[in-house]
Amino acid sequence: MDNQIQQIMHKPLFYNRKNVYLSDEDDRAIDIELCPRCNNVRLVYDCPVEGCQQKGHTGQLCRACTLCIARCVVCGRCINDGEYEETFSLELLCSDCWRLQVKS
């Protein structure tokens, strides 16, 4: 048996204002973990953008809590480097989700 800590792979957890609770389909015992950016125990979210999900890609840096990385409340993508809109209720929307809401 190795003395190294083995990292358990879980299903990605994406931020969404409709998904407040942890999915029943996940095998996590607890919904919080250590944020890789701030090292505080919080809900840590993955980024749904395909480029950010590739292993070994610098996009793994966008896996963090919502205090470290701003996320779109509709799709959950990281919006630090992209265009976004702030709603009246102080929620952040990426430009794609903003356009969809304006059309409706």
C-alpha positions in Angstrom: 0.0 0.0 0.0 1.4 3.4 -0.9 1.9 6.1 1.7 0.7 8.7 -0.8 -2.8 10.1 -0.5 -5.0 8.9 -3.3 -7.4 11.5 -4.8 -10.9 10.2 -5.3 -12.4 11.2 -8.6 -15.9 12.6 -8.2 -18.4 13.8 -10.8 -17.8 17.5 -11.6 -19.9 19.9 -9.5 -21.2 22.8 -11.5 -22.4 26.1 -10.1 -26.1 26.9 -10.8 -28.6 29.0 -8.9 -31.1 26.2 -9.4 -28.8 23.5 -8.0 -28.4 24.5 -4.4 -28.0 21.0 -3.0 -25.5 18.2 -3.8 -26.8 15.6 -6.3 -28.0 12.2 -5.1 -26.1 10.7 -8.0 -22.7 11.7 -6.5 -20.9 9.5 -4.0 -19.4 12.3 -2.0 -19.9 11.9 1.8 -19.8 15.7 2.3 -20.4 18.6 -0.1 -17.6 20.9 1.0 -13.9 20.5 0.4 -10.7 22.6 0.5 -10.7 25.3 -2.1 -7.5 25.0 -4.2 -7.1 28.8 -4.4 -7.9 30.1 -0.9 -7.4 26.9 1.1 -10.7 27.5 3.0 -13.3 24.8 3.4 -16.2 25.7 1.0 -18.3 24.4 -1.8 -15.9 24.0 -4.7 -17.2 24.1 -8.2 -15.8 22.9 -11.5 -16.1 24.9 -14.8 -18.4 23.5 -17.5 -16.3 25.0 -20.3 -14.7 22.1 -22.2 -11.3 23.7 -22.3 -11.3 24.0 -18.5 -12.1 20.3 -17.9 -9.0 18.9 -19.7 -6.6 17.2 -17.3 -3.3 18.9 -17.0 -4.7 22.1 -18.6 -4.2 25.4 -16.8 -8.0 25.6 -16.8 -8.0 23.5 -13.7 -7.1 26.8 -12.0 -10.8 27.8 -12.5 -11.9 25.0 -10.1 -12.6 26.9 -6.9 -15.2 28.4 -4.6 -17.4 31.2 -5.7 -15.5 33.7 -3.5 -12.3 33.0 -5.5 -13.9 32.8 -9.0 -17.0 34.7 -10.2 -19.4 32.4 -12.0 -22.4 32.8 -14.2 -25.6 32.0 -12.1 -27.2 30.3 -15.1 -24.5 28.1 -16.7 -21.8 28.1 -14.0 -18.9 29.1 -16.3 -16.0 31.1 -14.9 -16.3 34.7 -16.1 -13.1 36.2 -14.9 -11.7 36.7 -18.3 -15.0 37.1 -20.3 -17.7 39.7 -20.7 -20.5 39.5 -18.2 -23.5 41.5 -16.9 -24.5 42.2 -13.3 -28.2 42.0 -12.7 -30.2 44.2 -10.4 -30.1 41.5 -7.8 -26.3 41.4 -8.1 -26.1 38.1 -9.9 -23.5 37.7 -12.6 -24.5 36.4 -16.1 -22.0 35.5 -18.8 -22.5 37.3 -22.1 -24.1 34.2 -23.7 -26.7 33.7 -21.0 -27.4 37.5 -20.9 -28.2 37.5 -24.6 -30.6 34.5 -24.2 -32.4 36.3 -21.4 -32.7 39.6 -23.4 -34.2 37.6 -26.3 -36.9 36.1 -24.1 
